[in-house]
Amino acid sequence: MHNDEMLPEATQEEPAPRKKSHVARNVLLGFLAVVLVAGAVSGFYLYNLANSFNTKTQKIEHAFPEESTRPTKPALPNGGEATNILVLGSDSRSATVDTAKEGAPSDQRSDSMMLVHIPADRKNIFITSIMRDTWVDIPGHGSAKINAAMAFGGIPLVVQTVEGILDTRIDHVAVIDFEGFKSMTDALGGVEVNVPIAFSARDFDFAKGKQVLSGDKALVFVRERYAFPDGDYQRVKNQQLFLKALLGKFLTTETLTDPGKISAVVDEVSPYVSVDQTLDAVAVGQLALELRNVRSGDVQSFTLPNSGTGWSADGQSIVVADQAAIDALKRALKEDKVGDYLKAEGIAN
């Protein structure tokens, strides 16, 4: 018997995705924008931004599994060190989420999951989005959808599961609530997107073409899946569109030269972010300085390789992991050559 049966089913059968689709989850920007924007401004202002992030975010007391279960950091030829950050998205800051942060089982599933790989040369950011219904081995619980790991064992088990899949050590963890994403959009004065498919959802109408989305409307745009024939796959395409538009607005001269706007964004986002104990103001400030030359074109996103949808032995609709392709990604992560891996696979933004 598989261990996902006790949890509510959230998946409908969906068409197989293109192997090289480019998917990133919207929850990343609440954290990533703090780092990228901070790196583009003066040292004094950088300190203030990092300090605001440090004091307003919540800390995850137990973010990592037992050391004996974890992979080691590889030694790179150039002596540098890549950084890996696991970013989890949540729809609620309820008691169940707080329980998960303490490392205990809860009824909360991680709605979005990404591994952010920052290479040692700090010239790029690579985002591996993990489909929430990917069928994997969850340590101590057998085969299940990866988003069940949070419910089975809180954040430490999510970390252990992802580290096991990719044989890659995770340095930091960030959990971001969707309400922060909405507030961030409003703090920017809205974000313009080119809506590819007209649809209606939750009292909002989305005409095809360019339009400026407020926080509430943007949240519906990136969440909605039932309005589309291919469900979650169109949703993640919409998320990718919005991510690029949001990041593009962050990195305009208009935003970067407006301290008030940047402060407003950081202030709005930080209360909705929880991070591990080591991701403090110093760590954020250091990352910001190292990534100061990174722009939206240097960020590449892709999905954990999969073979499309299938069925588990107990009748659940699942995303089937492509183990051979994942093994190639493992090697790329270990050798800090994810950029070369993406070129070889023909994956580009």
C-alpha positions, 0 to 999 in steps of 0.5 A: 500500500502506498502512503498517499491514500490518507491525504486529499486527492488534488490531481486530475489526469493531465496531458504529458508535458513537453520534456523541455518545458520551462516552468518556475513557480511564482513563490520564488520571487518573494525571496529572489527579488530581495536578493537581486534588487538588493544587489543593485543598490548602494552598500548602505541601502543594501544593509537596510534591505538585508536588515529588514529582511532579517528582522521581519522574516520568521525563522524555521527552527528545524529545517534540515534532517539528520546530518547522517542522512545528507549528501556532502558538498562536492569539492569544485576544481576552482575552489568555489562553492555553489549554493542550493536553496529549496523554496517552498510555496504555501497557501496558508500561514495556519497552524498546520504550516507552523507545525510543518516548519517545526519538523512535525507531520501536518495536513499541509502540502507544499503547493510549489517546490523549487531548487534554486542553484546558484553556481560558484561563479555567481553569473546565473541562477538556475531554477528546477521546478518540481511538479507537485505530483511527481511520484518519488520515494519519500524516506520512511514512507515509501512511494508517494507524490512529492508534495506529501512529504510536508504532511508526512514529516514537515520541512526536514522530510521535504529537504531529505526527499529532494536531497535524495532525488538529486543527491545534492546538499541543500544549503538554505530553505525558504517558505513563502506564503502566496499572500506575500506575492499578492502584496509584492505585486501591489507594492510595484503598482501592478505588473503588465502581462500578455495573457495568452488565452482568454479565461474567467475565474473567481470573479475576474475576466482575463482578455487575451493580450496585454493588461496590468494585473493588480495583486488580487488579479495576479494571484488568480492568474497564476493559481487558476487551472480548472479554466484550461483543458490541460489544467496544471500545465497552462497554469505553470505557463501562466506562472512563467509569464508572470514571473518574467514580467514581475522580475522585469519590472523589478530590474527596471531603472524606474524601480531600482532608482526608487528607494521607497518602492524597493523598501515597500516591496521588501517590507511587504514580502518579508513578513510572509517569508520563513527561512532557515536559521542561517539565512540571515541578514549577513547571508542575504547581503553576501548573496546580494553582492555576489549576484549584483550583475545578474539580470532576468536574462541570466535566470533559467528555469526548467522542470525536473525531468519527467515522462508525463503523467501516469497511474500509481498502483493504487490508482492515483494520477501522477507525474512519472519521473524520468530517472535517466534524465534526472541522473544527468541533472545530478551530475550537472549539479555535482560538477556545477555545470547546470548551464552546460546541461541545459545547453546539451538538452536544448533548454533555453528561456 
